[in-house]
Amino acid sequence: MHVDDVARVAAECLCEEHRALNLATGRSNSFRQVAELVAHQFAGRVEIAVTPRANPITHRHYDITNLIKAFPGLRLVALEKGLSDVHNQDGMVN
């Protein structure tokens, strides 16, 4: 979840009373998927080292129904855009 999304929802919650909310995107990404997205931000080839899995995969899905009901117009920053924005900030290395 992008920090801007967290800040926006937190600010709204300070202004109005809301039930308990799961602050999540409703989408599960594997470490491999995130690593590949990060690798695509850099020029040249980035090797992603894979190690044998020690435990079974556990995908965590959170119910964001209350979040959507409380903030029907909320549009979350996509992971791909958030990674691109951070990578393109001044001071980041290509």
FENZILIN-V545584 format. One record per helix or strand of 3 or more residues. SS is the DSSP state (h for helix, s for strand). FROM is the first residue (numbers start at 1). TO is the last residue. Records with the same first field share a line. If there is no record, write none. Layout:
# FENZILIN-V545584
SS: FROM-TO  FROM-TO
This chain:
# FENZILIN-V545584
h: 3-15  31-39  65-70  79-87
